[in-house]
């Protein structure tokens, strides 16, 4: 079962902070212009895998990194003001922890989940934080800010998971109840509910669900306290629930779908109330990224040319959306803006040996936290470093990036992911594994 456990990816590099070359040029008409983004490679903790999954407006990146030997993984942060030095956040007593969601608050708070030292009495693998795929510890959501991890309470069950935090200190996530649910897919036993913790310590609020639904997950929350996520009638997994929802002022709203009946989830929301996520198309064999607004409802963002599925994970205050598009044997990171979806690989220096697989989050300065691989002979290798893309023209000229891309860009071939690497990618991205059609 793919539990609400979440996104995670690889870095076989143990590198010092460095930058990929910035001197490659694009041709736009007769004018040479610099590549819109430079690529900054981030440090690891010595293991093969790591991933930056969030970035705030001050350049603080949050994610997860394997320890040497790849038997355990820890939540980490990278600080731009300290030359992107990595900091191990530790755990709540167990072997693993992680910031596996698109966190982007501006107060320097990171939230995620961590194993405790207690084995789950029901044999559940609720958070699935282990790099080896087997994790039977009780896990709890946590919040961190320049100190030890602070655990977040449940609703009477054993486990919880924190996905997102806003600038008021409210944390969105899920928490188990003490109620066994026969609809759960084994080894899951207990129900879970969508919750908001805080802003006061120890405070937890259970969110209402749509009529007929029994489980839910609050996956993101903006500065106004508006949360989004998913809900459904079966205790299966976060991503397979049929309803993408929004919670505002104590009420829940169904955001609709792109025509499918399964796998509809709102993944991110900005302070303007714009919501991104992904939804099945009619027939439930294809999944597309969406943008939802109160004015226009749910808009299908499509895919990159020739691809099958797409997934939107993050949106900033300018309405720039990031995620990934895939065609079955490959994934490629995208930036969507002003009605145009662009392959981010076309916006970095063409002499780079990195291929951008997934863009996880984008801040208001246009900086993007990404998963990447080193490629050779048209295929990804097992070397997958965590990276951040930094606009070369600055925040004020962010619209220049899409203009360059739509006018000429730098066409790049699709890079094939070998099956063994792809299996590792899917497993480490947790709930998204089942979405690969």
C-alpha positions in Angstrom: 0.0 0.0 0.0 1.2 3.5 -0.8 0.6 5.5 2.3 0.6 9.2 2.6 4.4 9.2 2.7 5.8 11.1 0.4 8.0 12.3 -2.2 11.5 11.6 -2.2 14.4 11.2 -4.6 17.9 10.4 -5.2 21.4 11.7 -5.1 24.4 9.5 -5.6 26.6 12.6 -5.2 28.4 13.5 -2.1 29.5 16.9 -3.4 30.6 20.2 -2.1 28.3 23.1 -3.2 29.1 24.1 -6.7 27.5 25.6 -9.8 27.1 24.3 -13.4 28.6 26.6 -16.0 26.7 29.8 -16.8 28.2 30.8 -20.1 26.1 28.8 -22.6 24.0 31.1 -24.8 20.7 30.9 -26.5 20.0 32.5 -29.9 16.8 34.6 -30.0 16.7 36.1 -33.5 20.1 37.6 -33.9 20.5 38.3 -30.2 22.4 36.0 -27.8 20.9 35.7 -24.4 22.1 33.9 -21.3 20.4 30.6 -20.2 17.4 31.7 -18.0 18.5 29.5 -15.1 21.8 28.4 -13.6 21.9 25.1 -11.7 23.3 24.8 -8.2 24.1 21.3 -6.9 23.5 20.7 -3.2 25.4 18.7 -0.6 24.3 15.3 0.6 24.8 13.5 3.9 27.0 10.9 2.3 24.4 8.5 1.0 23.3 7.9 -2.6 19.9 9.7 -2.5 18.7 13.1 -1.5 16.0 15.6 -2.6 15.1 19.2 -2.0 11.3 19.3 -1.7 10.6 22.8 -0.6 12.1 26.3 -0.9 10.9 29.6 0.8 11.4 33.2 -0.3 14.6 33.5 1.6 16.3 30.6 -0.2 15.9 28.0 2.6 15.6 24.6 1.0 14.0 21.6 2.9 14.1 18.0 2.0 15.6 14.6 2.8 19.0 12.9 2.4 20.3 9.4 2.9 22.9 8.6 5.5 26.1 6.7 4.4 25.1 3.1 3.4 21.6 4.1 2.4 19.9 2.3 5.2 18.4 5.4 6.8 17.3 8.9 5.7 17.1 12.2 7.6 15.2 15.4 7.2 17.6 18.2 6.1 17.7 21.9 5.2 20.1 23.8 2.9 20.6 27.5 3.7 21.4 29.9 0.8 22.8 32.4 3.2 25.4 29.8 4.3 26.5 28.8 0.8 23.8 26.1 0.7 25.4 24.2 3.6 23.4 21.1 4.6 22.0 20.6 8.1 20.9 17.3 9.4 17.6 17.8 11.5 17.8 14.4 13.1 14.8 12.3 14.2 12.3 11.8 17.0 14.2 8.8 18.2 13.8 6.4 15.3 16.1 5.7 12.3 14.3 7.9 9.7 12.8 11.3 9.1 12.0 13.5 6.1 10.6 16.7 4.7 8.9 15.1 1.7 6.4 17.7 0.7 6.6 21.1 -1.0 7.1 23.3 2.2 7.7 26.9 1.4 6.9 29.1 4.5 8.9 32.2 5.0 9.7 32.0 8.8 12.3 29.2 8.4 10.0 26.4 9.7 10.3 23.0 8.2 7.6 20.3 8.7 7.6 16.6 7.9 7.5 13.2 9.6 9.9 11.2 11.7 10.1 7.6 13.0 9.9 7.3 16.8 11.7 4.5 18.7 8.4 2.5 19.1 7.4 -0.3 16.7 3.9 0.2 15.4 1.6 -2.1 17.4 -0.6 -2.7 14.3 2.3 -3.4 12.0 1.5 -0.4 9.8 4.0 1.3 7.5 2.2 4.6 7.8 5.0 7.0 6.8 7.3 4.7 4.8 10.3 6.9 5.5 13.0 4.2 5.2 15.2 4.1 2.0 14.9 0.3 2.1 11.1 0.4 1.9 10.5 -1.4 5.2 9.6 1.0 8.1 7.4 -0.4 10.9 8.1 2.3 13.4 5.4 4.6 14.8 5.9 8.0 13.1 4.8 11.5 14.0 4.6 14.7 12.1 7.1 17.3 13.3 7.8 21.0 13.1 11.4 22.4 13.2 12.8 25.8 13.6 16.5 26.2 14.7 16.2 23.5 17.4 15.1 19.9 18.0 12.2 18.4 16.2 8.9 19.0 17.9 6.3 16.2 17.5 2.7 16.9 16.5 -0.2 15.0 18.2 -2.6 12.5 16.6 -6.4 12.1 17.0 -6.1 9.1 19.2 -4.2 6.8 16.8 -0.5 6.1 16.6 0.7 8.1 13.6 0.6 11.5 12.0 2.2 13.3 9.1 2.8 17.0 8.5 2.8 18.3 4.9 2.9 22.1 4.9 3.1 25.1 7.2 2.0 28.7 6.6 3.4 32.0 7.9 1.0 31.9 10.9 2.5 28.7 12.2 -0.5 26.5 11.2 0.6 23.1 9.9 -1.5 21.0 7.5 -1.4 17.2 7.6 -3.1 14.0 8.5 -3.5 12.2 11.8 -4.7 8.7 12.7 -7.8 8.2 14.8 -8.1 5.3 17.2 -10.9 3.8 15.0 -10.2 0.6 13.0 -11.5 1.0 9.4 -12.4 -2.2 7.4 -12.0 -0.3 4.2 -8.2 0.2 4.9 -5.8 -1.6 2.6 -3.5 -3.8 4.7 -1.3 -3.3 6.6 -3.2 -0.1 7.4 -5.7 -0.6 10.2 -6.7 2.8 11.6 -8.6 5.6 10.0 -6.9 9.0 9.3 -8.3 12.5 9.1 -7.3 15.8 7.6 -6.0 18.2 10.4 -4.5 21.6 11.1 -2.1 21.9 14.0 -1.5 25.2 15.7 -0.8 28.0 15.8 -0.7 27.3 19.5 1.4 24.4 20.8 -0.5 21.2 21.1 -3.5 22.5 19.2 -5.1 20.2 16.6 -8.2 20.8 14.5 -10.0 18.0 12.6 -11.3 19.3 9.3 -14.8 18.4 7.9 -15.1 16.0 4.9 -17.5 15.9 2.0 -20.7 14.0 2.6 -20.1 10.2 2.4 -16.3 10.5 2.8 -14.5 9.0 5.7 -10.8 9.9 5.3 -9.0 13.1 4.2 -5.6 14.8 4.0 -4.8 18.5 4.3 -1.7 18.8 2.0 -1.1 22.5 1.8 -2.1 25.7 3.6 -1.7 29.4 2.7 -1.1 32.4 4.9 -4.9 33.1 5.2 -5.4 29.6 6.7 -7.1 28.2 3.6 -6.1 24.6 3.2 -6.4 22.1 0.3 -6.0 18.4 -0.1 -8.1 15.3 -0.8 -10.9 13.2 0.7 -12.7 10.0 -0.1 -14.8 7.1 1.2 -12.0 4.5 1.4 -8.9 4.1 3.6 -6.6 3.3 0.8 -4.0 6.0 0.1 -3.9 9.8 -0.1 -3.5 9.9 -3.8 -6.2 7.5 -4.8 -9.1 9.4 -3.2 -11.7 10.8 -5.6 -12.1 14.3 -4.3 -9.8 17.3 -4.5 -11.0 19.7 -1.8 -10.5 23.1 -0.2 -11.2 24.1 3.4 -12.0 27.7 4.2 -13.6 29.2 7.3 -14.8 25.8 8.6 -16.4 24.6 5.4 -15.2 22.1 2.8 -15.5 22.6 -1.0 -15.3 20.0 -3.8 -12.9 21.4 -6.4 -14.2 19.0 -9.1 -12.1 16.9 -11.4 -10.9 16.7 -15.0 -13.4 13.9 -15.6 -11.9 11.0 -13.8 -13.3 9.3 -10.7 -10.0 8.6 -8.8 -6.7 10.2 -7.9 -7.8 13.8 -7.6 -5.6 15.8 -5.2 -5.0 19.4 -4.5 -1.3 19.7 -3.9 -0.5 23.4 -3.4 -2.1 26.8 -2.8 -0.7 30.3 -2.9 -1.9 33.4 -1.0 -4.0 34.5 -4.0 -6.1 31.3 -3.5 -4.8 29.6 -6.7 -4.7 25.9 -6.3 -2.6 23.3 -8.2 -2.6 19.5 -8.1 -3.5 16.6 -10.4 -6.6 14.8 -11.5 -7.6 11.8 -13.6 -9.1 12.3 -17.0 -12.2 10.3 -18.0 -11.5 6.6 -17.8 -8.9 6.9 -15.0 -6.0 5.9 -17.2 -4.4 9.3 -17.6 -3.5 12.0 -15.0 -3.0 15.7 -15.7 -1.8 18.7 -13.7 -4.5 21.3 -13.0 -4.8 24.9 -11.9 -8.0 25.8 -10.0 -9.4 29.3 -9.3 -12.7 30.5 -7.8 -13.3 32.4 -11.0 -12.6 29.7 -13.6 -12.7 26.4 -11.7 -10.4 23.6 -12.7 -8.1 24.1 -15.7 -6.3 21.2 -17.4 -2.6 22.2 -17.8 -1.9 19.4 -20.2 1.5 17.8 -20.6 4.7 18.5 -22.4 4.5 17.5 -26.1 4.3 13.8 -26.6 3.9 13.0 -22.9 1.0 11.1 -21.2 0.7 12.2 -17.6 1.6 15.4 -15.7 1.6 16.4 -12.0 1.7 19.9 -10.5 3.3 20.3 -7.1 4.0 24.0 -6.4 2.8 27.5 -7.2 4.2 30.9 -6.2 2.5 34.2 -5.8 3.1 35.1 -9.5 1.1 32.0 -10.6 4.1 30.1 -11.8 3.5 26.3 -11.5 6.0 23.5 -11.3 5.8 19.8 -11.5 6.7 17.0 -13.8 5.5 15.5 -17.1 6.1 11.9 -18.1 5.8 9.7 -21.1 6.1 6.2 -19.5 9.8 5.7 -19.8 11.0 9.2 -18.8 10.1 12.1 -16.5 10.9 15.8 -17.1 10.5 18.8 -14.9 8.2 21.6 -16.2 7.5 25.3 -15.5 3.9 26.4 -16.5 3.2 30.1 -16.8 0.8 32.3 -18.7 -0.8 29.3 -20.4 2.5 27.7 -21.6 4.1 24.6 -20.2 7.9 24.5 -20.7 10.4 21.8 -20.2 12.8 23.2 -17.6 15.7 21.3 -19.3 15.3 23.8 -22.2 16.0 26.7 -19.8 19.4 25.6 -18.3 22.8 25.7 -20.0 22.7 23.2 -22.9 26.2 21.9 -22.0 25.0 20.7 -18.6 25.2 16.9 -18.0 22.2 17.1 -15.7 18.6 16.2 -16.7 15.8 17.7 -14.6 13.3 15.1 -13.6 10.9 16.8 -11.2 10.4 20.4 -10.1 9.1 20.3 -6.5 8.5 23.9 -5.5 9.1 27.4 -6.7 9.4 30.6 -4.5 8.4 34.1 -5.4 12.0 34.8 -6.7 11.5 32.1 -9.3 14.0 29.7 -7.6 13.0 26.1 -8.1 13.8 23.0 -6.0 14.4 20.1 -8.4 15.3 16.4 -8.6 17.8 15.7 -11.3 19.9 12.9 -12.8 23.3 12.8 -14.5 22.7 11.4 -18.0 25.0 9.6 -20.4 24.3 8.2 -23.8 20.7 9.3 -23.7 19.8 7.7 -20.3 19.9 8.6 -16.6 22.7 7.1 -14.6 22.3 6.2 -10.9 23.8 9.6 -10.0 20.9 11.9 -9.0 22.0 15.0 -7.2 19.6 17.5 -5.5 19.6 20.9 -7.3 18.1 24.3 -7.2 17.6 26.5 -10.3 18.3 30.2 -9.9 17.1 32.7 -12.4 20.1 34.4 -14.1 18.1 37.6 -14.8 16.8 38.1 -11.4 13.3 38.2 -9.9 12.2 41.3 -11.6 12.6 39.7 -15.1 10.9 36.4 -14.3 8.6 36.7 -17.3 11.6 36.7 -19.6 12.1 33.1 -18.9 8.9 32.0 -20.6 9.4 34.4 -23.4 12.7 32.9 -24.2 11.3 29.4 -23.9 8.3 29.9 -26.1 10.3 31.9 -28.7 13.2 29.5 -29.1 14.4 27.7 -26.0 16.9 25.0 -26.1 15.2 21.8 -27.4 16.5 18.7 -25.5 16.0 15.0 -26.1 13.9 12.9 -23.7 16.2 11.1 -21.4 15.3 7.5 -20.7 15.2 6.3 -17.0 16.6 2.7 -16.7 14.1 0.3 -15.1 16.1 -0.2 -11.9 16.6 3.5 -11.5 12.9 4.1 -12.3 11.8 1.6 -9.7 13.9 3.4 -7.1 12.4 6.7 -8.2 8.9 5.4 -7.8 9.5 3.8 -4.5 11.2 6.9 -3.1 8.3 9.1 -4.3 5.9 7.1 -2.1 2.3 7.9 -2.9 3.0 8.8 -6.5 4.2 5.2 -7.3 0.7 4.1 -8.2 0.1 7.0 -10.5 2.5 5.8 -13.1 0.3 4.4 -15.8 
